[in-house]
């Protein structure tokens, strides 16, 4: 069984070396020592969300946190190309379910999208709170899936912002895929770059409008289908990302 993962901030593991020790404090330390009751000798991993993984064993647990004997420090390189999920805002928790599962299958960047047919609207204080909730969701999913890298959650884009983002990806040699039920090209036939970004666009419950599709295609995107069935906004992105991760050898 793999070791439980605890997440600290980027830079917190700088200077930590094998043979030394590390104090896991704060909320993660309390969770490890008080909630999970990790005991002496138990294996734990501590990651900084930016690719550094501390491999160690619990020396002691107390009010100050959990003291870990460091057995190894591994730096996991950033994968190329980066997998980016543009997830349209959706009602209920369907958009959060999508980014949670996407994190588990290996997404690198998450972009909230205020699509034309999105029922949910992010504005002002609500936008800040909603983005913070998405950050918390991917952080929790990072722990659950034992990842060393936490996906970046960008600020929400409107249609104009997304078209500009898509155009920049294509100009940099990447690929932009718009999942659409009427597309004729299957996802597995899209050529993938060796670097840059593979950006996957998923619409809201009501789908992506014809105007949005035309604008994205005009920016260099391609429309694709996943298979014979129409998936929910909460499942389409994770399924597509799993297929892409497999093609890129990340699941090998």
C-alpha positions in Angstrom: 0.0 0.0 0.0 1.3 3.5 -0.9 2.1 5.9 1.9 -0.3 8.7 2.8 0.6 12.1 1.3 0.6 15.4 3.2 0.9 18.7 1.3 2.9 21.7 2.3 3.6 24.9 0.4 6.1 25.2 -2.4 9.5 25.9 -1.0 8.8 24.4 2.4 11.0 21.4 1.5 13.9 23.4 0.2 17.1 22.4 2.0 15.6 19.1 3.3 18.0 16.2 2.7 18.0 12.5 3.2 19.3 11.6 6.7 17.8 14.8 8.2 14.4 15.4 9.7 11.4 17.5 8.9 8.6 18.9 11.2 5.2 18.6 9.6 3.3 21.2 11.4 0.2 23.4 10.9 -3.1 21.8 9.7 -1.3 19.0 7.9 0.7 18.1 11.0 -2.5 18.1 13.2 -4.3 15.9 10.6 -1.4 13.4 10.5 -0.8 13.3 14.2 -4.3 13.9 15.7 -6.9 12.8 13.1 -5.0 9.9 11.4 -2.9 9.1 14.5 0.2 8.3 12.6 2.6 6.4 14.9 6.3 6.0 15.2 7.8 4.1 12.3 5.0 4.6 9.9 5.9 5.6 6.3 4.6 9.0 5.1 5.3 11.2 2.1 5.3 15.0 2.2 5.0 16.9 -1.1 5.2 20.6 -1.8 2.8 20.6 -4.7 5.6 21.6 -7.1 7.2 18.3 -7.7 9.3 17.7 -4.5 8.5 14.6 -2.5 9.9 13.8 0.9 9.9 10.1 1.7 10.2 9.3 5.4 9.0 7.7 8.6 7.3 9.2 11.6 9.8 9.7 14.5 7.3 11.3 16.9 4.0 13.1 17.0 3.0 15.8 19.5 1.3 19.1 19.9 3.8 20.8 17.6 3.2 18.4 14.8 4.8 15.3 13.4 8.5 14.9 13.2 9.6 12.9 10.2 13.0 11.1 9.6 13.8 11.8 6.0 14.9 8.7 4.0 14.9 10.3 0.6 13.9 13.5 -1.3 12.8 13.0 -4.9 12.2 15.8 -7.4 9.6 14.7 -10.0 10.0 16.5 -13.3 7.1 18.5 -14.7 5.4 16.4 -17.4 5.4 17.5 -21.0 3.2 18.4 -22.7 1.0 19.9 -20.0 -2.6 18.7 -19.8 -5.0 21.6 -19.3 -8.7 21.3 -18.6 -10.9 24.2 -19.4 -14.0 23.4 -17.4 -17.2 25.3 -17.9 -18.9 26.5 -14.8 -21.8 24.1 -14.0 -24.6 24.0 -11.5 -24.5 21.9 -8.4 -21.1 20.4 -7.8 -20.6 19.0 -11.3 -17.7 21.3 -12.2 -16.0 20.4 -8.9 -16.5 16.7 -9.5 -14.9 17.2 -12.9 -11.7 18.9 -11.6 -11.4 16.4 -8.7 -11.4 13.5 -11.1 -9.2 15.3 -13.5 -6.6 15.8 -10.8 -6.7 12.1 -10.0 -6.0 11.2 -13.7 -3.2 13.7 -14.1 -4.3 17.2 -15.2 -1.7 19.9 -14.8 -3.7 23.1 -15.1 -7.4 23.8 -14.5 -9.1 26.8 -16.1 -12.6 27.8 -15.0 -14.7 29.0 -18.0 -17.7 31.3 -17.8 -19.4 29.9 -20.9 -22.3 31.4 -22.7 -24.7 28.7 -21.4 -23.3 28.4 -17.9 -26.0 28.8 -15.4 -23.6 29.6 -12.6 -21.9 33.0 -12.7 -18.7 33.9 -11.0 -18.5 37.7 -10.2 -16.8 39.7 -7.5 -16.5 38.1 -4.1 -18.3 35.0 -5.3 -15.6 34.5 -8.0 -12.9 34.7 -5.3 -14.6 32.2 -3.0 -15.4 29.8 -5.8 -11.9 29.8 -7.1 -10.6 29.2 -3.5 -13.0 26.2 -3.3 -11.6 24.8 -6.6 -8.1 25.2 -5.2 -9.1 23.3 -2.1 -10.7 20.6 -4.3 -7.6 20.0 -6.4 -5.4 20.1 -3.3 -7.4 17.4 -1.6 -7.4 15.3 -4.8 -3.6 15.7 -5.0 -3.4 14.1 -1.5 -5.8 11.3 -2.3 -4.1 10.4 -5.6 -0.6 10.6 -4.0 0.6 13.3 -6.5 3.7 15.5 -5.9 2.3 18.2 -8.1 -0.9 20.1 -7.4 -2.6 21.4 -10.5 -2.6 25.1 -11.0 -6.1 26.7 -10.9 -6.1 29.8 -13.1 -8.5 32.7 -12.9 -11.9 32.3 -14.7 -12.0 33.2 -18.4 -14.9 34.5 -20.4 -15.4 33.6 -24.1 -13.0 36.3 -25.3 -10.3 35.2 -22.8 -10.7 31.6 -23.7 -10.3 32.3 -27.4 -7.1 34.3 -26.7 -5.8 31.5 -24.5 -6.5 28.9 -27.2 -4.8 31.0 -29.9 -1.7 31.4 -27.7 -1.5 27.6 -27.1 -1.8 26.9 -30.8 0.8 29.6 -31.7 3.2 27.9 -29.2 2.9 24.6 -30.9 0.2 23.1 -28.6 -3.2 21.6 -29.4 -6.6 22.8 -28.4 -9.4 20.2 -28.3 -13.1 21.1 -28.0 -15.2 18.2 -27.0 -18.4 18.2 -29.0 -21.1 15.6 -29.6 -21.4 16.5 -33.3 -17.7 16.2 -34.0 -16.6 13.5 -36.4 -12.9 13.3 -35.4 -12.3 10.8 -32.5 -9.9 12.1 -29.8 -7.5 9.2 -30.3 -6.7 10.5 -33.8 -5.6 13.9 -32.8 -1.8 14.4 -33.1 -0.2 15.4 -29.8 2.7 17.7 -29.4 5.9 16.8 -27.5 5.8 20.0 -25.5 3.6 23.0 -24.8 0.0 22.3 -23.8 -2.9 20.1 -24.7 -5.9 22.1 -23.8 -9.2 20.3 -23.5 -12.4 22.4 -23.5 -15.6 21.0 -21.9 -18.9 22.9 -22.1 -21.6 23.3 -19.5 -24.8 21.2 -19.1 -26.4 23.0 -22.1 -23.4 22.4 -24.3 -21.1 24.8 -26.2 -22.9 27.2 -28.4 -22.2 27.3 -32.2 -20.8 30.8 -31.8 -18.3 29.6 -29.2 -17.3 26.6 -31.3 -16.7 28.8 -34.4 -14.6 31.2 -32.4 -12.4 28.5 -30.9 -12.0 26.7 -34.3 -11.1 30.1 -35.7 -8.3 30.3 -33.1 -6.9 27.0 -34.2 -8.9 24.5 -32.1 -10.2 21.1 -33.3 -13.5 19.6 -32.4 -13.4 16.0 -31.2 -15.7 13.3 -29.9 -15.0 10.8 -27.2 -17.2 8.0 -28.3 -20.7 7.0 -29.2 -22.2 8.3 -25.9 -22.8 11.9 -24.7 -21.1 12.4 -21.3 -22.0 14.8 -18.6 -19.9 17.9 -18.0 -18.6 16.3 -14.8 -17.3 13.2 -16.6 -16.3 14.3 -20.2 -13.1 16.1 -19.1 -11.7 13.3 -16.9 -12.4 10.7 -19.5 -10.7 12.7 -22.2 -7.7 13.4 -19.9 -7.4 9.7 -19.0 -7.2 8.9 -22.7 -4.6 11.5 -23.4 -2.5 10.6 -20.4 -2.5 7.0 -21.6 -1.4 8.1 -25.1 1.4 10.2 -23.6 2.7 7.2 -21.6 1.9 8.7 -18.2 0.1 5.6 -17.2 2.6 3.1 -18.5 
